[in-house]
């Protein structure tokens, strides 16, 4: 499969790379990292990354501005995106050929060519694996910038290597990536330093989360609370793992209200929670998933179902 992807890439002059909406470090790492590899390997090709920029990830990089005309006859590669509804920039449909590279469960088997590996820690790890094959078969090259952002993607999706998805292959990959020239201290600062108002909100979460005797926990963050602390909904993504430090917790939900929906961010230390996310139009990994709902009554329904999972 990797060789097929490499051979397909070699035949197109324009390549446009997509990732999912509301990007995280792995979405940027896999898409922009692949762009960097391909630019270093095929300097005559036109290679772009599309999608709405996430300001909290500006320290990593940002996507390109891509015109409608550039999609004509282009190869489209979508990374780190389980289903078509979550692909950022729906113009992916207008390209000539579509490749899916992902590590989520393959519930939506879209694309002309698919490479899905649910055992991979991250899509960024998969891109590095693709690079290894490309290096051996087509003289692919890695840039320092691509190594930096792939490293960030892996760090982000493994929770700094603490999640169960971290494997021997993961450590071998990052061992290779750190041989390239980039500042890991500066990168970690960008990923994990937070503004004071976000720390104040974290304190609010610790003070107000609710947990039952079976380790099911939740916190509701309505718009009023976000406005009180001066925090945007996207910034709260940095705090989702906070409750994982609580002794006795099995699984938890953070509900974040936005103008038109309530984001449901689920995390677990054991119970499988992605099936619960799917019930509400979402999905993700067995221990880290998300969905969207549209009322606080529905939030209470989700909480009840989480409690049953933790029995």
C-alpha positions, 0 to 999 in steps of 0.5 A, a space after each residue: 500500500 505504501 508503495 502504491 501511494 508513493 508511485 501515485 504521488 510521483 505521477 501528479 504535478 499538483 498535490 493538495 493535502 487536507 486534514 480534519 476540521 478543528 485541527 490538533 498537532 497531529 492534523 498539522 503534523 501529518 499534513 504539513 509534515 507530508 508537504 515538507 517531505 514532498 517539497 524536499 523530494 520533488 522540488 518541481 511539484 506544486 504541493 499545498 496544505 489546505 484548511 482553516 488555520 487554527 491560531 493556537 497552532 501558529 507556533 507550528 506552521 499554517 496552511 496555504 491559500 489554495 485556489 479552485 483552479 489548483 484543484 483541477 487535476 490535482 492529487 488529493 491526500 487526506 490525513 488524520 481524518 476518519 470520515 468525509 464530514 470532518 475533512 476541512 475544505 470540501 473542495 477535496 471532491 474536485 480533485 482527480 484522485 483521492 488518497 486517505 491516510 489515517 489511524 482512526 477506525 475505518 468506519 468511512 472507507 472513502 478514497 480511491 486508495 486507502 491506508 488505515 492503520 489503527 495500531 499507529 500512535 498517530 497519522 504523523 507516525 504513519 507519514 514517517 513510515 511512508 517516508 522510510 519507504 519513499 527513502 528506500 524506493 524513491 530517494 525521498 528526503 526529510 527536511 528539518 521543518 518536516 521532522 519538527 512538525 511530525 515530532 510535534 504531531 506524535 507528541 500531541 497524539 500520544 500525550 507525551 508518550 503516556 497513551 497506550 497507543 505509544 509503541 516500540 515503533 513510536 519510540 523508534 520513529 521519534 528517535 530518528 526524528 530528533 536527529 534532525 535540526 530543530 529546538 525541542 525545548 522551544 517546540 514543547 514550550 509552544 505546545 504546553 505553555 498556557 496563558 494565565 487565564 487558561 490556568 485559571 479555567 483549569 483551576 475552575 475545572 478541578 474545583 467543579 468537576 463531578 465524579 461518581 463512585 465508579 470513576 465516571 466524571 464530567 465538567 460542563 463549560 457553558 459560554 458564560 464560563 468561557 467568557 468569564 475566563 476569557 478563553 475560547 472554545 478551541 483553547 480548551 482543547 489544551 485542558 481536556 487531559 487535565 482530569 486524567 490526573 484525578 485518582 480513581 477516575 475511569 472516564 470523563 467528559 468535557 462539555 464545551 459550549 460554542 455559539 451553535 453547538 456543545 462540543 463533547 470531548 471524551 477521554 478514558 483510562 479503560 472503558 471504550 468510549 468511541 461507540 458512545 461518541 458515534 451515537 451522537 455523530 462523532 467518533 475517534 479512538 477507543 480511549 479518546 473521542 469527540 462529538 457534537 450535541 445541541 442541548 444540555 438535556 442531551 449532555 445529561 443523557 450522555 453523562 448517564 450513558 458514560 456512567 453505565 460504561 464505568 460500572 
